[in-house]
Amino acid sequence: LDVRERAECVGTGVVPGARVLPFSELSGAVRAGELDDFRSTAVYTVCASGERSSQAAVRLAKVFGFKDVTTVRGGMRAWLAEGLPT
């Protein structure tokens, strides 16, 4: 789950298979049931550096009851530095 703003994804790409859902829209999307299929599966959150994705992971787990949430340490900066695909 990529929680960057959509404009931030331009030029850097997105982790393959990730859904872009800006942090500012996260709570509304969860309340609307848009992420219900992921409540009991592993969810990985990513942003540019790891700050928003950490906040998103905490919110998903503690506020909304998602079972298995992990943030990608270092965010997309670290992902790209490792040469991983986008």
N, CA, C and O atoms as CSV, one atom per row, in Angstrom:
chain,resi,resn,atom,element,x,y,z
A,1,LEU,N,N,0.863,-1.165,0.000
A,1,LEU,CA,C,0.000,0.000,0.000
A,1,LEU,C,C,0.906,1.222,0.000
A,1,LEU,O,O,1.584,1.499,0.989
A,2,ASP,N,N,0.916,1.943,-1.097
A,2,ASP,CA,C,1.758,3.138,-1.241
A,2,ASP,C,C,0.949,4.335,-0.776
A,2,ASP,O,O,-0.039,4.697,-1.415
A,3,VAL,N,N,1.349,4.956,0.327
A,3,VAL,CA,C,0.570,6.043,0.913
A,3,VAL,C,C,1.081,7.433,0.527
A,3,VAL,O,O,0.717,8.431,1.151
A,4,ARG,N,N,1.934,7.490,-0.514
A,4,ARG,CA,C,2.366,8.795,-1.017
A,4,ARG,C,C,1.227,9.446,-1.785
A,4,ARG,O,O,0.294,8.773,-2.222
A,5,GLU,N,N,1.312,10.757,-1.944
A,5,GLU,CA,C,0.373,11.445,-2.826
A,5,GLU,C,C,0.660,10.976,-4.249
A,5,GLU,O,O,1.802,10.661,-4.583
A,6,ARG,N,N,-0.356,10.930,-5.072
A,6,ARG,CA,C,-0.192,10.404,-6.432
A,6,ARG,C,C,0.907,11.126,-7.211
A,6,ARG,O,O,1.654,10.492,-7.956
A,7,ALA,N,N,1.011,12.435,-7.046
A,7,ALA,CA,C,2.034,13.211,-7.760
A,7,ALA,C,C,3.445,12.791,-7.365
A,7,ALA,O,O,4.373,12.918,-8.165
A,8,GLU,N,N,3.619,12.290,-6.139
A,8,GLU,CA,C,4.938,11.840,-5.683
A,8,GLU,C,C,5.386,10.570,-6.412
A,8,GLU,O,O,6.581,10.281,-6.470
A,9,CYS,N,N,4.459,9.830,-6.954
A,9,CYS,CA,C,4.777,8.564,-7.614
A,9,CYS,C,C,5.319,8.777,-9.030
A,9,CYS,O,O,5.977,7.900,-9.591
A,10,VAL,N,N,5.038,9.936,-9.590
A,10,VAL,CA,C,5.499,10.243,-10.945
A,10,VAL,C,C,7.019,10.375,-10.915
A,10,VAL,O,O,7.571,11.131,-10.116
A,11,GLY,N,N,7.669,9.650,-11.770
A,11,GLY,CA,C,9.126,9.715,-11.857
A,11,GLY,C,C,9.845,8.695,-10.995
A,11,GLY,O,O,10.959,8.288,-11.326
A,12,THR,N,N,9.233,8.271,-9.895
A,12,THR,CA,C,9.881,7.274,-9.044
A,12,THR,C,C,9.250,5.899,-9.210
A,12,THR,O,O,9.869,4.882,-8.895
A,13,GLY,N,N,8.023,5.870,-9.702
A,13,GLY,CA,C,7.335,4.605,-9.865
A,13,GLY,C,C,6.731,4.105,-8.569
A,13,GLY,O,O,6.756,4.785,-7.544
A,14,VAL,N,N,6.187,2.901,-8.640
A,14,VAL,CA,C,5.474,2.279,-7.533
A,14,VAL,C,C,5.959,0.836,-7.421
A,14,VAL,O,O,6.285,0.211,-8.430
A,15,VAL,N,N,6.008,0.311,-6.219
A,15,VAL,CA,C,6.358,-1.092,-6.006
A,15,VAL,C,C,5.368,-1.951,-6.805
A,15,VAL,O,O,4.161,-1.731,-6.708
A,16,PRO,N,N,5.847,-2.921,-7.588
A,16,PRO,CA,C,4.935,-3.767,-8.364
A,16,PRO,C,C,3.860,-4.402,-7.473
A,16,PRO,O,O,4.160,-4.989,-6.433
A,17,GLY,N,N,2.616,-4.270,-7.904
A,17,GLY,CA,C,1.494,-4.845,-7.162
A,17,GLY,C,C,0.934,-3.947,-6.076
A,17,GLY,O,O,-0.081,-4.278,-5.462
A,18,ALA,N,N,1.582,-2.810,-5.828
A,18,ALA,CA,C,1.111,-1.916,-4.772
A,18,ALA,C,C,-0.076,-1.092,-5.251
A,18,ALA,O,O,-0.193,-0.761,-6.431
A,19,ARG,N,N,-0.930,-0.779,-4.329
A,19,ARG,CA,C,-2.040,0.131,-4.600
A,19,ARG,C,C,-1.651,1.495,-4.045
A,19,ARG,O,O,-1.192,1.594,-2.907
A,20,VAL,N,N,-1.832,2.543,-4.837
A,20,VAL,CA,C,-1.564,3.905,-4.366
A,20,VAL,C,C,-2.825,4.415,-3.682
A,20,VAL,O,O,-3.884,4.527,-4.298
A,21,LEU,N,N,-2.688,4.720,-2.402
A,21,LEU,CA,C,-3.779,5.275,-1.604
A,21,LEU,C,C,-3.157,6.309,-0.676
A,21,LEU,O,O,-2.626,5.955,0.377
A,22,PRO,N,N,-3.217,7.581,-1.055
A,22,PRO,CA,C,-2.569,8.607,-0.240
A,22,PRO,C,C,-2.986,8.550,1.230
A,22,PRO,O,O,-4.139,8.265,1.554
A,23,PHE,N,N,-2.032,8.826,2.103
A,23,PHE,CA,C,-2.285,8.808,3.545
A,23,PHE,C,C,-3.497,9.666,3.890
A,23,PHE,O,O,-4.282,9.309,4.768
A,24,SER,N,N,-3.651,10.790,3.206
A,24,SER,CA,C,-4.767,11.702,3.481
A,24,SER,C,C,-6.125,11.068,3.166
A,24,SER,O,O,-7.152,11.559,3.635
A,25,GLU,N,N,-6.146,9.999,2.388
A,25,GLU,CA,C,-7.387,9.326,2.013
A,25,GLU,C,C,-7.562,7.980,2.712
A,25,GLU,O,O,-8.583,7.318,2.529
A,26,LEU,N,N,-6.585,7.572,3.504
A,26,LEU,CA,C,-6.561,6.224,4.085
A,26,LEU,C,C,-7.774,5.932,4.965
A,26,LEU,O,O,-8.465,4.938,4.745
A,27,SER,N,N,-8.040,6.766,5.940
A,27,SER,CA,C,-9.136,6.485,6.875
A,27,SER,C,C,-10.475,6.399,6.164
A,27,SER,O,O,-11.280,5.517,6.462
A,28,GLY,N,N,-10.722,7.306,5.227
A,28,GLY,CA,C,-11.980,7.277,4.480
A,28,GLY,C,C,-12.129,6.006,3.661
A,28,GLY,O,O,-13.217,5.437,3.581
A,29,ALA,N,N,-11.034,5.560,3.053
A,29,ALA,CA,C,-11.069,4.335,2.248
A,29,ALA,C,C,-11.354,3.119,3.119
A,29,ALA,O,O,-12.119,2.237,2.729
A,30,VAL,N,N,-10.739,3.072,4.300
A,30,VAL,CA,C,-10.986,1.944,5.208
A,30,VAL,C,C,-12.438,1.961,5.669
A,30,VAL,O,O,-13.105,0.926,5.670
A,31,ARG,N,N,-12.926,3.129,6.059
A,31,ARG,CA,C,-14.327,3.233,6.507
A,31,ARG,C,C,-15.303,2.851,5.405
A,31,ARG,O,O,-16.377,2.317,5.684
A,32,ALA,N,N,-14.939,3.119,4.160
A,32,ALA,CA,C,-15.798,2.781,3.020
A,32,ALA,C,C,-15.682,1.309,2.628
A,32,ALA,O,O,-16.384,0.851,1.726
A,33,GLY,N,N,-14.810,0.575,3.293
A,33,GLY,CA,C,-14.672,-0.852,3.013
A,33,GLY,C,C,-13.753,-1.190,1.857
A,33,GLY,O,O,-13.701,-2.341,1.424
A,34,GLU,N,N,-13.023,-0.198,1.348
A,34,GLU,CA,C,-12.175,-0.424,0.180
A,34,GLU,C,C,-11.001,-1.370,0.449
A,34,GLU,O,O,-10.434,-1.925,-0.492
A,35,LEU,N,N,-10.633,-1.560,1.708
A,35,LEU,CA,C,-9.493,-2.430,2.034
A,35,LEU,C,C,-9.916,-3.668,2.828
A,35,LEU,O,O,-9.071,-4.362,3.394
A,36,ASP,N,N,-11.202,-3.940,2.871
A,36,ASP,CA,C,-11.687,-5.077,3.664
A,36,ASP,C,C,-11.043,-6.401,3.275
A,36,ASP,O,O,-10.837,-7.252,4.139
A,37,ASP,N,N,-10.724,-6.596,2.015
A,37,ASP,CA,C,-10.115,-7.857,1.565
A,37,ASP,C,C,-8.726,-8.071,2.153
A,37,ASP,O,O,-8.204,-9.185,2.112
A,38,PHE,N,N,-8.123,-7.023,2.695
A,38,PHE,CA,C,-6.755,-7.108,3.206
A,38,PHE,C,C,-6.677,-7.167,4.732
A,38,PHE,O,O,-5.578,-7.195,5.287
A,39,ARG,N,N,-7.796,-7.187,5.404
A,39,ARG,CA,C,-7.796,-7.148,6.879
A,39,ARG,C,C,-7.059,-8.326,7.511
A,39,ARG,O,O,-6.459,-8.181,8.576
A,40,SER,N,N,-7.100,-9.481,6.868
A,40,SER,CA,C,-6.473,-10.662,7.479
A,40,SER,C,C,-5.285,-11.181,6.666
A,40,SER,O,O,-4.847,-12.315,6.858
A,41,THR,N,N,-4.768,-10.352,5.762
A,41,THR,CA,C,-3.579,-10.736,5.000
A,41,THR,C,C,-2.448,-9.768,5.322
A,41,THR,O,O,-2.672,-8.728,5.941
A,42,ALA,N,N,-1.254,-10.103,4.907
A,42,ALA,CA,C,-0.105,-9.218,5.134
A,42,ALA,C,C,-0.251,-7.955,4.289
A,42,ALA,O,O,-0.514,-8.021,3.088
A,43,VAL,N,N,-0.078,-6.812,4.933
A,43,VAL,CA,C,-0.129,-5.520,4.259
A,43,VAL,C,C,1.203,-4.826,4.513
A,43,VAL,O,O,1.647,-4.723,5.657
A,44,TYR,N,N,1.834,-4.355,3.456
A,44,TYR,CA,C,3.083,-3.605,3.559
A,44,TYR,C,C,2.791,-2.172,3.151
A,44,TYR,O,O,2.199,-1.928,2.100
A,45,THR,N,N,3.205,-1.226,3.982
A,45,THR,CA,C,2.988,0.181,3.666
A,45,THR,C,C,4.314,0.811,3.273
A,45,THR,O,O,5.360,0.482,3.831
A,46,VAL,N,N,4.259,1.731,2.296
A,46,VAL,CA,C,5.460,2.411,1.829
A,46,VAL,C,C,5.110,3.858,1.514
A,46,VAL,O,O,3.996,4.159,1.086
A,47,CYS,N,N,6.071,4.749,1.729
A,47,CYS,CA,C,5.953,6.152,1.335
A,47,CYS,C,C,7.319,6.574,0.809
A,47,CYS,O,O,8.099,5.720,0.388
A,48,ALA,N,N,7.622,7.842,0.820
A,48,ALA,CA,C,8.916,8.299,0.302
A,48,ALA,C,C,10.065,7.896,1.217
A,48,ALA,O,O,11.089,7.401,0.746
A,49,SER,N,N,9.900,8.108,2.540
A,49,SER,CA,C,11.015,7.880,3.460
A,49,SER,C,C,10.705,6.929,4.610
A,49,SER,O,O,11.621,6.467,5.290
A,50,GLY,N,N,9.457,6.636,4.830
A,50,GLY,CA,C,9.077,5.733,5.911
A,50,GLY,C,C,8.238,6.357,6.999
A,50,GLY,O,O,7.676,5.638,7.825
A,51,GLU,N,N,8.134,7.683,7.027
A,51,GLU,CA,C,7.370,8.332,8.097
A,51,GLU,C,C,5.867,8.136,7.959
A,51,GLU,O,O,5.221,7.638,8.881
A,52,ARG,N,N,5.311,8.515,6.833
A,52,ARG,CA,C,3.860,8.353,6.640
A,52,ARG,C,C,3.456,6.889,6.626
A,52,ARG,O,O,2.392,6.527,7.128
A,53,SER,N,N,4.316,6.040,6.045
A,53,SER,CA,C,3.960,4.623,6.002
A,53,SER,C,C,3.951,4.025,7.405
A,53,SER,O,O,3.161,3.123,7.682
A,54,SER,N,N,4.814,4.510,8.289
A,54,SER,CA,C,4.790,4.053,9.686
A,54,SER,C,C,3.494,4.491,10.361
A,54,SER,O,O,2.870,3.716,11.086
A,55,GLN,N,N,3.099,5.730,10.118
A,55,GLN,CA,C,1.842,6.223,10.681
A,55,GLN,C,C,0.659,5.436,10.121
A,55,GLN,O,O,-0.280,5.113,10.850
A,56,ALA,N,N,0.706,5.132,8.833
A,56,ALA,CA,C,-0.367,4.361,8.205
A,56,ALA,C,C,-0.436,2.958,8.803
A,56,ALA,O,O,-1.526,2.447,9.061
A,57,ALA,N,N,0.718,2.336,9.022
A,57,ALA,CA,C,0.748,0.987,9.590
A,57,ALA,C,C,0.130,0.968,10.985
A,57,ALA,O,O,-0.651,0.074,11.313
A,58,VAL,N,N,0.480,1.948,11.797
A,58,VAL,CA,C,-0.081,2.035,13.153
A,58,VAL,C,C,-1.589,2.242,13.081
A,58,VAL,O,O,-2.347,1.596,13.805
A,59,ARG,N,N,-2.015,3.135,12.213
A,59,ARG,CA,C,-3.453,3.410,12.085
A,59,ARG,C,C,-4.208,2.161,11.625
A,59,ARG,O,O,-5.257,1.830,12.176
A,60,LEU,N,N,-3.676,1.472,10.621
A,60,LEU,CA,C,-4.347,0.273,10.123
A,60,LEU,C,C,-4.461,-0.799,11.208
A,60,LEU,O,O,-5.507,-1.430,11.359
A,61,ALA,N,N,-3.380,-0.998,11.955
A,61,ALA,CA,C,-3.373,-2.054,12.974
A,61,ALA,C,C,-4.160,-1.669,14.222
A,61,ALA,O,O,-5.030,-2.419,14.664
A,62,LYS,N,N,-3.864,-0.522,14.784
A,62,LYS,CA,C,-4.445,-0.164,16.089
A,62,LYS,C,C,-5.830,0.452,16.010
A,62,LYS,O,O,-6.663,0.218,16.886
A,63,VAL,N,N,-6.086,1.228,14.983
A,63,VAL,CA,C,-7.386,1.882,14.884
A,63,VAL,C,C,-8.386,1.010,14.124
A,63,VAL,O,O,-9.550,0.909,14.510
A,64,PHE,N,N,-7.920,0.379,13.033
A,64,PHE,CA,C,-8.838,-0.348,12.173
A,64,PHE,C,C,-8.741,-1.860,12.286
A,64,PHE,O,O,-9.501,-2.563,11.621
A,65,GLY,N,N,-7.833,-2.391,13.104
A,65,GLY,CA,C,-7.807,-3.818,13.391
A,65,GLY,C,C,-7.215,-4.732,12.333
A,65,GLY,O,O,-7.505,-5.928,12.323
A,66,PHE,N,N,-6.393,-4.194,11.443
A,66,PHE,CA,C,-5.720,-5.058,10.478
A,66,PHE,C,C,-4.733,-5.944,11.237
A,66,PHE,O,O,-4.087,-5.491,12.182
A,67,LYS,N,N,-4.620,-7.210,10.821
A,67,LYS,CA,C,-3.872,-8.204,11.597
A,67,LYS,C,C,-2.364,-8.194,11.381
A,67,LYS,O,O,-1.611,-8.431,12.326
A,68,ASP,N,N,-1.904,-7.926,10.159
A,68,ASP,CA,C,-0.482,-8.083,9.837
A,68,ASP,C,C,-0.030,-6.922,8.960
A,68,ASP,O,O,-0.139,-6.985,7.736
A,69,VAL,N,N,0.479,-5.856,9.588
A,69,VAL,CA,C,0.877,-4.655,8.858
A,69,VAL,C,C,2.349,-4.360,9.130
A,69,VAL,O,O,2.783,-4.327,10.281
A,70,THR,N,N,3.105,-4.147,8.063
A,70,THR,CA,C,4.540,-3.860,8.153
A,70,THR,C,C,4.853,-2.674,7.268
A,70,THR,O,O,4.303,-2.551,6.174
A,71,THR,N,N,5.730,-1.802,7.729
A,71,THR,CA,C,6.157,-0.690,6.889
A,71,THR,C,C,7.486,-1.031,6.226
A,71,THR,O,O,8.326,-1.711,6.817
A,72,VAL,N,N,7.671,-0.562,5.012
A,72,VAL,CA,C,8.927,-0.768,4.293
A,72,VAL,C,C,9.919,0.251,4.834
A,72,VAL,O,O,9.799,1.448,4.572
A,73,ARG,N,N,10.883,-0.223,5.577
A,73,ARG,CA,C,11.861,0.663,6.223
A,73,ARG,C,C,12.633,1.476,5.179
A,73,ARG,O,O,13.194,0.921,4.234
A,74,GLY,N,N,12.650,2.781,5.363
A,74,GLY,CA,C,13.368,3.664,4.447
A,74,GLY,C,C,12.557,4.099,3.245
A,74,GLY,O,O,13.005,4.943,2.468
A,75,GLY,N,N,11.364,3.532,3.078
A,75,GLY,CA,C,10.455,3.930,2.020
A,75,GLY,C,C,10.985,3.694,0.615
A,75,GLY,O,O,11.862,2.859,0.392
A,76,MET,N,N,10.433,4.445,-0.324
A,76,MET,CA,C,10.821,4.296,-1.726
A,76,MET,C,C,12.271,4.713,-1.954
A,76,MET,O,O,12.922,4.204,-2.867
A,77,ARG,N,N,12.779,5.619,-1.145
A,77,ARG,CA,C,14.192,5.994,-1.295
A,77,ARG,C,C,15.082,4.775,-1.109
A,77,ARG,O,O,15.994,4.541,-1.902
A,78,ALA,N,N,14.821,4.004,-0.073
A,78,ALA,CA,C,15.611,2.798,0.186
A,78,ALA,C,C,15.336,1.738,-0.887
A,78,ALA,O,O,16.259,1.059,-1.337
A,79,TRP,N,N,14.091,1.599,-1.288
A,79,TRP,CA,C,13.704,0.628,-2.317
A,79,TRP,C,C,14.482,0.880,-3.598
A,79,TRP,O,O,15.063,-0.039,-4.175
A,80,LEU,N,N,14.489,2.131,-4.036
A,80,LEU,CA,C,15.177,2.502,-5.265
A,80,LEU,C,C,16.699,2.384,-5.109
A,80,LEU,O,O,17.385,1.973,-6.045
A,81,ALA,N,N,17.227,2.740,-3.935
A,81,ALA,CA,C,18.662,2.639,-3.690
A,81,ALA,C,C,19.153,1.201,-3.788
A,81,ALA,O,O,20.302,0.950,-4.151
A,82,GLU,N,N,18.267,0.257,-3.460
A,82,GLU,CA,C,18.597,-1.168,-3.554
A,82,GLU,C,C,18.456,-1.698,-4.974
A,82,GLU,O,O,18.796,-2.849,-5.249
A,83,GLY,N,N,17.951,-0.854,-5.881
A,83,GLY,CA,C,17.779,-1.273,-7.267
A,83,GLY,C,C,16.601,-2.192,-7.481
A,83,GLY,O,O,16.565,-2.933,-8.463
A,84,LEU,N,N,15.632,-2.158,-6.578
A,84,LEU,CA,C,14.455,-3.019,-6.689
A,84,LEU,C,C,13.505,-2.476,-7.761
A,84,LEU,O,O,13.535,-1.281,-8.057
A,85,PRO,N,N,12.675,-3.321,-8.338
A,85,PRO,CA,C,11.847,-2.908,-9.478
A,85,PRO,C,C,10.697,-1.973,-9.113
A,85,PRO,O,O,10.165,-2.009,-8.004
A,86,THR,N,N,10.335,-1.143,-10.078
A,86,THR,CA,C,9.134,-0.302,-9.953
A,86,THR,C,C,8.308,-0.454,-11.204
A,86,THR,O,O,7.249,0.162,-11.324
